[in-house]
């Protein structure tokens, strides 16, 4: 069993009820309107289902069971950090609100987190512990870069500069859950980075 290093606590949970990409005759736009904040998430190998305050179940668009699923196997869940959000907000503006990049989980922490910090996976300590593994950087796309810059008509050079800043995990990470049956996580749950034994040598 890998050692654990505490990262922080879950401060926000949400699902994407539909794709955040909107097509226009001129350019593809990033639109956060389909994001739905939740009281808890039900996580399975298929992806996430949001549970809101009214008891409704909202299937995330990356869940394999969503009617318009964007499931690709390795992108069933995503997470980010409030420190990264603050960096994005400082650079691009206050329109970059918590979870605006579409992450399922936002984790409150005191640090900037790189892929090497979470490459062995993370553990969420809830009623039932949940391990999220196969962590990879959620590379930002050009529509999100234009959303960050609040300009749909930017030159490729400006978009490239924004993409470079938002990369390396600043925009967030993809992962998948290792669970035998659906489990529930909620705001306030503690989150730990799993540290592989080789990293301790």
N, C-alpha and C positions, 0 to 999 in steps of 0.2 A: 504493500500500500504506500503510495507516495506521501511524503510529508506535505503539510499544508502551510500556506502563508496567507494571513487574513488580508483581503483586499478592501472590504467595506460592507455596506448593506444595500439591498435593493431599494432604490428611491422612486422608481417609476416602472410600471408594466403597461404594455400596450400591444395591440395587434394591428395589422394592416387589413382592413375589410375588403380592399381591392387594390389593384396596382397603383403605385404612386406616380406612374408615368402617364402623361396625357399628351396625345398627339394633336398637333395643330398643323395647318397648311404650311407653316413656315419652319417650325422647329419643334423638337420633342421637349416637353416641359416636365419638371418635377413638381408634383402637387401633393402636399402633405394632408389634404382634406380627408382622405379615407382612414387616417389614423384614429384609433379608438383606445382611450385610456381604460385600464381595467383594475379591478380590486385584486385579482389573482389571475394566474395562468395555469391552465391544465396542459401539461407537456407529455407528449408521447413520441414514439419513434417517427410518427407521421408529421409532427410539427406542433404548433401551439393553438390552443383555443382560449380566447379571452373570456373572463367571467366578470361582468360589470356589476355595479351596485344594485341594479334591478333584477339580478339573477339571470340575465340573458347570456347566452353562449354565442360568441362571435368567432368564427373560424378564420384564422390568419391565412392570407393569400398564399403563403409559402407552405401551408399544410397540404399534404398530398391529397386530402379529401375536400379541398376547396373546389367549387365548380369551375373556377377559372384559375386553377392552381399555377403558381410559378415555381413549384417544387423542382429542385434539381439534385436532390439527394444530399448535398453538402451545405445547403443554405436554409435548412428547416427553422433555425433560430438565429437570432443575432443579439449582440449585447454591446454596450458602450459605457463610457464613464463620464461623470459630471465634470471632471477636470478637463477632459477633451472638449466637451461642449463649451466650457468657459473659454478655452483657447480659440475655438471657432467663432464664438460670439465676439470676443475681443478683436479678432481680425476682420470679420465680415459684417457684424452688426447684431442687434438684439432680436432680429427676426429669426435667428437660429436659436430656437427655444428647446428645452429638454425633450429629447426623443424625436426631434424634427427630421433626423436622417432615417427614421423608420425602425430603430432598434426595438426589439421586444423587451429588453431589460436595460435600464440605466442603473449603474452601480455608483453609489456615492463613495468616493475614495479621496485620499490626500495626494495621490501620485499620478503622474503620466505613465500609462501602461503600454508597454511594447509587446509585440508578438512573443518574444522570448520569455516574457513574464508569465504568459498564459498558454504557451505551446503545449504543455502537458495536460491542459484542461483546467476547468474550474469546478468547484463543488459548491452547491447551494445547500445550506443547512436549513431545512424546513421540517415539517412533520415527518416527511421521508426525505432523506438526503438524495440530491440529484446531481449526477455528474454530467457535465457538458464537455464533450471532447471533439477531436478533429477541428481544432480552432484554426481559423485562417483569416487573414485580413479581408475585410469587406471593402474592396477597392471602390473608390468614388467614381461616379460616372459624370459625363459632361453635363447632363441636365441638372444634377445636384450642384455641380460647380457653378452653373449659371444661376441657380436658385440662391446659392450662398452669396454670390456677387450682385444679385438682384438686377441682372441684365441679361435678357434673352438673346441679345445681338452682339455678344462680345467676339473679339478676334480670337483665333485659335491660340495665340500666344498667351493671352490673359486667362483663357480657360485652362491651359496647360499649367500655368503657375498655380492656379487654385487647386488643380488636381494633385500636384506635387505636395502642396501643403496638407491636403486632406488625406493623403495616403499614409501608409505605415501604421494603420490602426487608429489614427485620429478620428476618422469617420466611423469606425467601429469594427467589429469582428463577426464572422459567421461561425457556427458550431452546430453540433447535433447532440441530442440527448441519448444517454445510455440508460434505458429504463425497460423493464419487462412488462410494465403496465402503466397506464396514465398516472401521473403524480401532479400534485398541486404545489405551486410556489406563490408567495405573496410579498407585498411590500413590507420591508423591515427584516426580511430574511438575511442572514449573514452569508457572505460569499468569500470563498477561499481559492487561491491559486494552488493547483497541485504541482508539486516539485518532484520531478523524476529523480530517482536515486543517483543517476549519473551526474546530475547537476550539483550534487552535494559533495562529490569527490574532490 
